[in-house]
Amino acid sequence: MNSPAYTQFDFIILDSNSETPLYIQLVNEFIKAIQLGQLKNGTKLPGTRKLTDIFKLNRNTIVKSFEELAAQGWIEIKPNKGTFIIDQSYQKNPKINARTDINILNKASFDFEKSILLELPSENNTCLYRLNDGVPEFQLTELKLTGKYYSSVLKRKNSSQKIVSNEINFFLKQITNYLNITRNLAIDSSNLLITRNKEIALQIITKTLVKADDYIAVNELSHYKSNMIFQENKAKIIPIEGDKYGLKTDALRSICQTKKIRALYISPNCNYPTTIALSNQRKLEIKQLAKEFGFVIIETDQDFDIYYSNRPTMPLFTNNYDGNIIYTCAFGDELPPGFRLNFVIGPTDFISECKKQKVIYESLDDPLMMQTIGEMIAEGELFKTLKKHRKIYREKRDYFCNILIQSFGNEIKIQIPKNGLAVWIEWQIPINLFQLKKDAEKLNLFLPQSILYQTRDKIGMRIGFANWNEEEMHQIVKIIQQCIYTQILKS
């Protein structure tokens, strides 16, 4: 008995003006027709030439849609016999009843070491507004642009084999050129280690460079995660005093005269959390101290691409003539999360050793992702995107800073950042930041503990501004203002 065949497809609707490719539209329409029972199991479809006449499409479009439908398991293409609809009933998920007799395992039957250093209180919340320390605006993520390039890479015949056989040389050439041009460096791929994020990058650097009981100098106000990475690797942290110009080099010299410093961890162009940029004089003094006392400079530059002057500030590594600087920076914050990277740049022998450590922490690199990024750099897409984003972020920064100044006046000192997506606020009135955190949460504003800095001498907050529109900025400042004045009245 012959299978039923269709010669009319009135239920297939295509839109030639849609941004969705016609072959994808055709795939979606066929799937819908199968799910609705308009195309039944075993139905033999007309040949691609006949469908070309029915849909008034190029035959290659029909062939491509059939290949996709076959790959997804909706049709079966039998040589010399035809194309048939496949029974989908076996794919229907059976109903699963949730178990009610589960005993949750709360306690292990074995001993293990618990970290006191990494102990943090749970900060789950349902507040309408949640502050951060300066992350990119997710709505600016270039999903469509990145998808276009990634799709182009996937469509090429044998693309993955070609990329792997070339050992990702194209990507490495493009990314080293990009780093050399933007940061005025002189490196090749032997100076470069690629990781997925800054935490893994710093962990690899620390494992390679630092031994137990080594001294690591950091700013007195510094990043929680970096400090924890150093301490988890048994290093001893020494805070270095700072002022309104950043880390004080005379304080660093005094420490170096009494202790053997293994490394200085610093962000000279946009200190975390204060966003202060060191003067050229202090940068020069730090490099002289590193040479004099033999310590390594670990330079982190996560905000390099987001600058608000006419040109970016070059890193210390630009003139690394003594070979004692390790440079780490972020890349691709404007891209989807899976395409964001972090780089470690240093002398070839040190990077070679770091690559041994990387094998432990990360799997092999993704050649398709790297090819996509390489092509976006080669076509100038990243330069254009960053230029557009910097304009948007500059406007947000200026608006937010103006609201803060108008709302609090002399009650705050504000550090208007030259780089990055966060503002540093230092309170000039005696307030309790942790009480502020509790009061703000009652008004639907969540302040993560990681953005609050309260010491004997400083009361500061690092607030990201990239994610908020103007109305939200006003509401956030209004809540903080209300909580501050309530606290003052009670004191």
Buried (B, 14 or more C-beta within 10 A) or exposed (E): EEBEEBEEBEEBEBEEEEEEEBBBBBBBBBBBBBEEEBBEBEBBBBEBEEBBEBBEBEEEBBBBBBBBBBEEEBBBEEEEEBBBBBEEEEEEEEEEEEEEEEEEEEEEEEEEEEEEEEEEEEEEEEBEBBBBBBEBBEEBBBEEBBEEBBEEBEEEEEBEEEBEEEEBEBBBBBBBBBBEEBBEBEBEBEBBBBBBBBBBBBBBBBBBBBEEEBBBBBBBBBBBBBBBBBBEBEBBBBBBBBEEEBBBBEBBBEBBEEEEBBBBBBBBBBBBBBBBBBEEEBBBBBBEBBEEBEBBBBBBBBBBBBBBEEEBBBBBBEBBEEEBBBBBBBBBBBBBEEBBBBBBBBBBEBBBBBBEBBEEBBEEBBBBBBBBBBBBBBEEBBBEBBEEBBEEBBEBBEBBBEBBEEBBEEBBEBBBBBBBBBBBBBBEEEBEBEBBBEBBBEBBBBBBEBBBBBEEEEBBBBBBBBBBEEEEBBBBBBBBBBBBEBBEEEE
